[in-house]
């Protein structure tokens, strides 16, 4: 394709901004952006624009913010823009009448090596499950979520202490680069889409559903490695939770001490000055920081200055 396709980009959070920015840097023809409506936020409940909208306005790109994706008004807006290709990064589920409209289809950037970790929280669950590797996938949208034919993939190593926040930031860059490779390949017709049902046995799939409060609760009966993975998989948000001295706490950064505890599982141990750790079934979980109920997150040494055991 000699002429660059007319692209509509759909996304909302900062994660999507990296991909939109990469499209502009690659001189792609982004004719409009679709993002979430402005929402009240903060103490004053001032209307807050999405990260994608802010970036689009800075670059004089047309912005659409539909309340309902099936509304006739929104459909007409898309039809009038006559996109050749639509790109979705961290956005809502699209109705078929929208994703099937462009002649080159609609592609999505997903934060896992599909078909593994389909769902809303692939970054979190890959770390929680102790994976050593994940990646980014570009794929074609179809009816069921995250099941469309795979276009390209790029792998990312998950290091021993990497948090979800750190993986998120790495994935933003890798995903943006992969998106440009994918669009160029589609333009050159040098890419072969691979149906996901040929990639892996469906019975071996791991899923990535939305994180709920129950998923954040620490079970101290588990092995220390699993608890460490939970903490880093939920950092910096929403944070792994537990109770210490009867108060709710959040943990964000921990380390492992593989030494069989002599204390009861769940015991909070500290010298009152330099360290704090919690007994698990096969070792201790050392705490680098903590957020005590009603307080801000702080390094453990700062917390211990004011801590008095109940």
C-alpha positions in Angstrom: 0.0 0.0 0.0 1.6 3.3 -1.2 -0.9 5.5 0.6 -0.9 5.5 4.3 -4.1 4.1 5.8 -6.6 6.3 7.6 -6.3 5.2 11.2 -8.7 5.7 14.1 -7.0 5.1 17.5 -9.0 3.9 20.5 -7.6 4.1 24.0 -7.9 5.8 27.4 -5.0 5.5 29.9 -1.3 6.5 29.8 -0.4 3.0 28.6 -2.2 3.7 25.3 -0.4 7.1 24.9 2.9 5.4 24.0 1.3 3.6 21.1 -0.4 6.7 19.8 2.8 8.7 20.1 4.6 6.0 18.2 2.1 6.2 15.4 2.6 9.9 15.0 6.4 9.5 15.1 6.1 7.0 12.3 4.1 9.6 10.3 1.0 7.4 10.3 -2.3 9.1 9.3 -4.3 9.2 12.5 -7.5 10.9 11.6 -9.2 10.6 15.0 -9.0 9.3 18.6 -11.8 7.6 20.5 -11.5 7.7 24.3 -13.6 7.6 27.4 -15.8 10.6 28.4 -14.4 13.1 30.9 -15.0 11.9 34.5 -15.2 13.8 37.8 -12.1 13.2 39.9 -10.3 14.6 43.0 -11.7 16.4 46.0 -13.3 19.0 43.9 -14.8 16.5 41.4 -13.4 18.5 38.5 -13.9 16.8 35.1 -10.7 14.9 34.3 -9.7 14.3 30.7 -8.1 10.9 29.8 -4.4 10.7 29.1 -5.1 9.8 25.5 -7.5 12.8 25.1 -4.9 15.2 26.5 -2.2 13.9 24.2 -4.5 14.0 21.1 -5.5 17.6 21.8 -1.9 18.6 22.2 -1.3 17.2 18.7 -4.5 18.6 17.1 -6.1 15.2 16.5 -9.9 15.0 16.4 -11.3 13.4 19.6 -14.5 11.4 20.0 -15.9 10.5 23.4 -19.0 8.4 23.0 -21.1 7.5 26.1 -22.5 4.5 24.1 -20.5 2.7 21.5 -23.7 1.5 19.8 -25.3 4.9 19.4 -26.2 5.8 15.8 -24.4 9.2 16.3 -21.1 7.5 17.1 -21.5 5.0 14.2 -22.1 7.8 11.8 -19.0 9.7 13.1 -16.9 6.6 12.4 -18.4 6.1 9.0 -17.9 9.7 8.0 -14.2 9.4 9.0 -13.9 6.4 6.6 -11.0 4.6 8.4 -9.0 2.0 6.7 -7.8 0.6 10.0 -8.7 0.9 13.6 -6.3 0.3 16.5 -7.4 -0.5 20.1 -5.1 -0.1 23.1 -6.6 -0.4 26.6 -10.1 0.5 25.6 -13.6 -0.9 26.1 -15.1 -3.9 24.3 -16.3 -2.8 20.8 -19.5 -3.8 19.2 -19.1 -5.7 15.9 -20.7 -2.9 13.9 -17.7 -0.8 14.9 -14.8 -3.2 14.8 -15.8 -4.8 11.5 -16.1 -1.5 9.7 -12.6 -0.7 8.4 -11.4 -2.7 5.3 -8.1 -3.5 7.0 -9.9 -4.5 10.2 -9.4 -3.5 13.8 -6.3 -4.6 15.6 -5.6 -4.7 19.4 -2.4 -4.5 21.4 -2.6 -6.9 24.3 -0.2 -7.2 27.2 0.5 -11.0 27.1 1.7 -13.7 24.7 -1.8 -14.7 23.5 -3.6 -17.0 23.8 -2.2 -17.1 27.4 -3.6 -14.5 29.8 -6.6 -13.3 28.0 -8.5 -10.7 30.1 -8.3 -7.4 31.8 -5.2 -7.9 34.0 -2.6 -9.8 32.1 0.4 -7.9 33.6 -0.7 -8.6 37.2 -1.6 -12.3 36.7 1.6 -13.1 34.9 3.7 -11.9 37.8 1.3 -13.3 40.5 1.6 -16.7 38.8 5.4 -16.5 38.9 6.0 -16.4 35.1 9.5 -15.8 33.9 8.4 -14.5 30.6 5.5 -12.6 29.1 5.1 -10.2 26.1 2.9 -8.2 23.8 0.6 -9.4 21.1 -1.1 -7.6 18.2 -4.2 -9.4 17.0 -7.4 -8.9 15.0 -10.6 -8.2 16.9 -13.4 -10.7 16.7 -16.5 -11.6 18.8 -15.0 -13.1 21.9 -12.6 -11.0 24.0 -8.8 -11.4 23.2 -9.4 -14.4 20.9 -8.8 -12.9 17.4 -6.1 -14.1 15.0 -2.5 -13.3 16.1 -0.5 -10.9 14.0 2.8 -10.3 15.8 4.3 -11.0 19.2 7.4 -9.8 21.2 8.6 -11.4 24.4 9.6 -9.7 27.7 11.6 -11.3 30.5 10.1 -11.0 34.0 12.9 -10.7 36.5 12.8 -12.0 40.0 11.7 -8.8 41.7 10.0 -7.0 38.9 6.7 -5.4 39.9 3.5 -5.0 37.8 4.3 -1.3 37.6 7.8 -1.9 36.2 6.5 -4.5 33.7 3.7 -2.1 32.7 6.3 0.6 31.8 8.4 -1.8 29.9 5.4 -3.2 28.0 4.3 0.3 27.0 7.5 0.8 25.0 7.6 -2.8 23.6 3.9 -2.6 22.7 4.3 0.7 20.9 7.2 -0.6 18.8 5.4 -3.8 18.0 2.3 -1.8 16.9 4.4 0.1 14.3 5.9 -3.2 13.0 2.4 -4.6 12.7 0.9 -1.6 10.8 3.8 -1.6 8.4 3.4 -5.3 7.8 -0.3 -4.9 7.1 0.4 -2.0 4.7 3.0 -4.2 2.9 0.8 -7.3 3.1 3.7 -9.2 4.5 1.9 -10.6 7.5 0.0 -13.9 8.0 -2.6 -13.9 10.8 -2.6 -17.0 12.9 -5.8 -18.3 14.5 -5.4 -18.7 18.3 -7.0 -22.1 18.4 -4.0 -23.5 16.5 -1.5 -22.0 19.0 -2.2 -24.0 22.2 -4.5 -26.5 23.9 -7.5 -24.6 25.3 -7.2 -26.7 28.5 -3.8 -25.3 29.2 -4.7 -21.7 29.1 -4.1 -19.3 32.0 -6.5 -16.4 32.3 -6.3 -12.8 33.5 -9.6 -11.6 34.9 -10.1 -8.3 36.6 -8.4 -7.9 40.0 -10.9 -7.8 42.9 -10.3 -7.1 46.6 -10.4 -10.8 47.4 -7.5 -11.4 45.0 -5.4 -8.9 47.0 -5.7 -10.7 50.3 -2.5 -12.5 51.5 -2.8 -16.1 52.6 0.2 -16.7 54.9 -0.2 -20.4 54.7 1.2 -20.2 51.2 4.9 -20.6 50.3 6.9 -17.4 50.6 7.6 -17.4 46.9 3.9 -17.3 46.1 3.3 -14.4 48.5 6.3 -12.4 47.2 4.8 -12.9 43.7 1.4 -11.7 44.8 2.9 -8.5 46.4 4.9 -7.6 43.3 2.1 -8.5 41.0 -0.2 -6.0 42.8 2.4 -3.2 43.1 1.9 -0.3 42.9 -1.8 -0.8 42.6 -4.0 -2.0 44.3 -1.4 -3.5 46.7 -1.5 -6.8 48.5 -3.4 -6.7 51.8 -3.3 -8.3 55.2 -3.8 -7.6 58.9 -1.0 -7.0 61.4 -1.8 -6.3 65.0 -5.5 -6.2 64.0 -4.9 -3.4 61.5 -5.2 -3.6 57.7 -1.9 -3.0 55.9 -0.7 -3.0 52.3 2.6 -4.4 51.1 4.3 -3.2 47.9 7.9 -4.3 48.0 9.2 -7.5 49.7 12.1 -10.0 49.7 12.5 -13.7 50.4 14.4 -15.3 53.3 14.4 -19.1 52.8 14.8 -20.2 56.3 12.3 -22.5 58.1 10.4 -20.4 60.6 10.2 -21.5 64.2 7.4 -18.9 64.9 3.7 -19.5 64.1 2.8 -18.7 60.4 1.7 -15.1 60.0 3.9 -13.8 62.9 5.2 -10.3 62.5 8.8 -10.1 63.6 11.0 -7.1 63.9 14.1 -5.7 65.7 12.2 -2.4 66.0 14.9 -0.6 64.0 16.1 -2.0 60.7 13.9 -4.9 59.6 10.5 -6.5 59.7 9.5 -9.9 58.3 6.5 -12.2 58.4 6.7 -16.0 58.9 5.4 -18.1 56.1 5.1 -21.8 55.6 8.7 -22.3 54.2 10.5 -19.0 55.0 10.1 -15.3 55.9 8.8 -12.5 53.8 10.9 -9.4 54.4 9.3 -6.0 54.1 10.9 -3.2 52.3 8.0 -0.9 52.8 4.5 -0.9 54.3 1.3 1.2 54.3 -0.3 0.9 57.7 -4.0 1.6 58.0 -4.7 5.3 58.0 -1.1 6.2 57.0 0.9 6.7 53.8 3.2 4.2 52.3 6.7 4.4 53.8 10.0 2.6 54.0 10.1 -0.1 56.7 12.8 1.8 58.7 10.6 4.9 58.8 7.6 2.9 59.9 9.5 1.1 62.7 10.5 4.4 64.3 6.9 4.9 65.4 5.8 1.3 65.7 4.9 -0.2 69.0 3.7 -3.8 69.1 0.1 -4.2 70.4 
